[in-house]
Amino acid sequence: MKKLMWLLGALSVLVLGGVILSPFYSVYQIRNSIAENDAKKLSHYVEFPQLRKNLKDQLNQTLESKFARKSVETESRFSDVTYKFAQRFSNQLVDAYVTPKGLGRFMGVEGGKAPRYSGDKGESQPSGNEKRFKLLKNTRFSFASTRTFILSMPAKNDKTIKLVLSRDRFLWKLNNIVLPISNK
């Protein structure tokens, strides 16, 4: 009986550990597939159609908000034309750049290689491990729910970029990037 209880306890610890560590494994795989310039591997961990849709929705809401305010202030019909142009342009921009290569540029990896360091500030070249985990520097991780995991990365002007991973059975996939867009 003691062996059975011990076995059940060990099994539940393993399952819980797997559930907690699995999104970290997905982040690690995303980072490695970008560094290796492996689009096929990356597509297993990034839901590109959903990611594009979510980014387009964010940008369109921001544009709509900004142009609605401008339209009220200026009462210009030109504002409507400009809004439609900006919306179309932002949608095409998302389609063009939300790709494995574009995601690599966003995460600081250029052409399958870690970013270059200028060394102009007297900094030494980072070691291989430092380069590999530069992405995770100052990043906070949190579970929003049992199906949602969020990486909060610092951006300029005390803003935060959030990478949202959702669980698809046992695999976590990146499906949203919440940009620090101001609606002012």
Secondary structure, 3 states (H helix, E strand, C coil): CHHHHHHHHHHHHHHHHHHHHHHHHHHHHHHHHHHCCCHHHHHCCECHHHHHHHHHHHHHHHHHHHHHHHHHHHCCCHHHHHHHHHHHHHHHHHHHHCCHHHHHHHCCCECCECCCCCCCCCCCCCCHHHHHCHHHCCCEEEEEECCEEEEEEECHHHCEEEEEEEEECCEEEEEEEECCCCCC
